[in-house]
Amino acid sequence: MATKSNTKKESRINSFRLKLIAGMTVAPEARNEEKKPPYPAGRFKRFFDTYKANSPHFMTANALALIFALPILAVVVVVAAIGVEKLAYMLAGITDAPYLMGSFGIGLSSSMPLNEARLYLLDVYRLIFLAIGVGIAVLSFGAAGHVYISTKLIWGESFLTKKDKKTGADVPRIATEFFRGVKTYWKEMLIVFSAYGVFFAGGTNLIVEFVYGVLSGGANVGQWFALFIGALILLITTPIFFNLVPQVVSYHKTLTIAAKIKNACIYSLAFAIPTYIMVVLAFGPFALLAINSPIVTILIGMLLIVFGLTYVFLIMVNYGDHNSENVLQTLYENMRTDQSRQTRKEKKKTDVRKQSAPVKYKKKKK
C-alpha cells in the first residue's frame, strides 16, 4: 500500500512539474560557437575540472569582481573590527564603553535597561542588512564580468588572446573579457541584483522587526506577520535570483528579462529541492563568518576573498547550464522538430493539391 501511495504521489509531482515546464518560454542559447558534446563525467565533476583547468583565469576574474564587492567587504570589516556592540554605543551616543553585562550575554551599559540595550543592537543589524542590500546592487557589475567568463568556460568557448613574448603561446585576455562582460550585461545584472538587494534588505529587516517586538515585551500580530512575510520573501526570491543570474548571459537578447524571470520562477518551483541544495552549497560557507573566533573568522574570510565569488558564480552557472541543457534546450529542440514536421506536412499537402488539380491544356490554333 505504501508503495502504491508513493507512486501516486510521485506521479502527481511529475504531472505538476510537466505542467510548469510546459509554460516556459523557449529560445536558443546566446552561444558564440558551436555547442560542445555533453560532459561525460557529470556536473559535479565538471565544476571541479573546470576550476582546476582554469584556476588562473578564475583568480583574475575573482580579483576583478572583488573591486565591486568592496561595499559588502567594508561592512564585514567594520563589523569585525569595531563589533556590533561598539557600533550600538555609537548609535546610542555613548562615548565611553561602560560595563558589559556579560552574565546576560548581550547588553550595552549598566546605566541602560537590558531590553533597551538589545534594541540598539537590533538597530545596528538593521543598518548592516540595509548596507548589504546596497552592496548587492553594486556587486552586479562584478557579477556581469565574472558570470560571462564562467559561462564561456563551462561552454568551452574560446577567449580573446595575446602572444606571450617569452613562449609565443596564445594567452587568454581575461581582464579584457571581464570588462567586455561588464559592458554587455551590466544593465540587466543591475536590475536583477538591485531587485534582490531590495528583497534581501526588506526580508531581513522584517525578521528583525519581529525580534524587536519580542524584546520590547512581546510581539504583536503585525510583528508575527512581519516574521512570516520576511521569511517568505527570502525563501522565494533567493532561489529565483539563483536561477535568474546565469540566464542574463546564457540567453542574452534571445529572451526578454520578463521571460527569464518567468523561467527562473518555473525552475524554482519545478526543481525546488535541487535548487535549495545548490543555494545552501553556494552561500552556506559565508555563514561560517558568524563563528565567534577572530582567527577562524580571518582564515575563512581570506579563503572567501580569494575563492568566494568564483565559487558562488561557478556553482550558479554550472547549475544553470544543467537546467538549460536538460530542460529549456530540450523543449526548444522539440519545438523546432515539431515545426519542421509541420512544415513538411504542409508542403506535402500543397504538392498533393497541385497534383490533383485538373490540368488545363491550351487549344491549338488552326
Residue pairs with C-beta under 8 A, 6 or more apart in sequence:
16 270
17 270
17 271
20 266
20 269
20 270
21 266
21 270
21 327
21 331
23 262
23 266
24 262
24 263
24 266
24 327
24 328
24 331
25 255
25 259
25 262
25 263
26 328
26 331
26 332
26 335
27 251
27 254
27 255
27 259
27 328
27 332
28 254
28 329
28 332
29 35
29 250
29 251
29 254
29 324
29 329
30 249
30 250
30 251
30 252
30 253
30 254
31 155
31 157
32 157
33 155
33 157
33 158
35 155
36 155
36 156
38 325
39 45
39 46
41 49
43 318
43 319
43 322
46 154
46 318
47 314
47 315
47 318
50 153
50 154
50 314
50 318
51 58
51 310
51 314
54 153
57 149
57 153
57 172
57 174
58 149
58 150
58 153
58 310
58 314
59 306
59 310
60 174
60 175
60 178
61 145
61 146
61 149
61 150
61 174
61 178
61 309
61 310
62 146
62 306
62 307
62 308
62 309
62 310
64 142
64 145
64 146
64 175
64 178
64 179
65 139
65 142
65 143
65 145
65 146
65 178
65 309
65 313
66 73
66 142
66 305
66 309
67 142
68 138
68 139
68 140
68 141
68 142
68 143
69 135
69 138
69 139
69 142
69 309
70 138
71 131
71 134
71 135
71 138
71 139
72 132
72 135
72 136
72 138
72 139
73 305
74 135
75 128
75 131
75 132
75 135
76 289
76 301
78 87
79 87
79 128
80 294
80 297
80 301
84 121
84 124
84 125
84 128
85 100
85 108
85 121
86 97
87 124
88 108
88 117
88 120
88 121
88 123
88 124
89 95
89 97
89 108
89 109
91 120
91 123
91 124
92 108
92 109
92 112
92 120
94 108
94 109
98 108
98 109
98 110
98 111
99 109
99 110
100 107
101 107
101 110
101 114
101 117
104 114
106 114
106 117
106 118
106 121
107 114
107 117
107 118
108 116
108 117
108 118
108 120
108 121
109 117
115 215
115 216
115 217
118 215
119 212
119 215
119 216
122 208
122 211
122 212
122 215
125 208
126 205
126 208
129 200
129 201
129 204
129 205
129 208
130 201
130 205
132 197
132 200
132 201
133 197
133 198
133 200
133 201
133 202
134 197
134 201
135 197
136 193
136 194
136 196
136 197
136 200
137 190
137 193
137 194
137 197
139 193
140 186
140 189
140 190
140 192
140 193
140 194
141 182
141 186
141 189
141 190
142 182
142 309
143 189
143 193
143 245
143 313
144 181
144 182
144 184
144 185
144 186
144 189
144 248
145 177
145 178
145 179
145 180
145 181
145 182
146 178
146 181
146 309
146 310
146 313
147 181
147 185
147 189
147 245
147 246
147 248
147 249
147 313
147 316
147 317
148 177
148 178
148 180
148 181
148 184
148 185
148 249
149 174
149 177
149 178
149 181
150 310
150 313
150 314
150 316
150 317
151 246
151 249
151 250
151 317
151 321
152 159
152 177
154 314
154 317
154 318
154 321
155 321
159 172
159 173
159 174
159 177
160 172
160 173
160 176
160 177
160 180
161 170
161 171
161 172
161 173
162 170
162 171
162 173
163 169
163 170
163 171
164 170
164 171
181 249
184 252
185 248
185 249
185 252
188 248
188 252
188 257
189 245
189 248
191 257
192 241
192 244
192 245
192 248
192 257
196 237
196 238
196 241
199 233
199 234
199 237
199 241
200 234
200 237
202 230
202 233
203 229
203 230
203 231
203 232
203 233
203 234
203 237
204 230
204 234
205 230
206 226
206 227
206 229
206 230
206 233
207 226
207 227
207 230
207 231
209 223
209 226
209 227
209 230
210 219
210 223
210 224
210 226
210 227
210 230
212 223
213 219
213 220
213 223
213 226
214 223
219 227
236 268
238 279
239 267
239 268
239 272
239 275
239 276
239 279
240 261
240 264
240 265
240 268
241 264
242 268
242 275
242 278
242 279
242 282
242 316
242 319
243 263
243 264
243 267
243 268
243 275
243 320
243 323
244 260
244 261
244 264
245 313
245 316
245 320
246 316
246 317
246 319
246 320
246 321
246 324
247 255
247 260
247 263
247 264
247 320
247 324
248 260
249 317
250 317
250 320
250 321
250 324
251 259
251 260
255 263
263 328
267 275
267 323
267 327
268 275
271 323
274 319
275 319
278 315
278 316
278 319
281 315
282 311
282 312
282 315
282 316
283 312
285 300
285 304
285 308
285 311
286 304
286 308
288 296
288 300
289 297
289 300
289 301
289 304
291 297
291 300
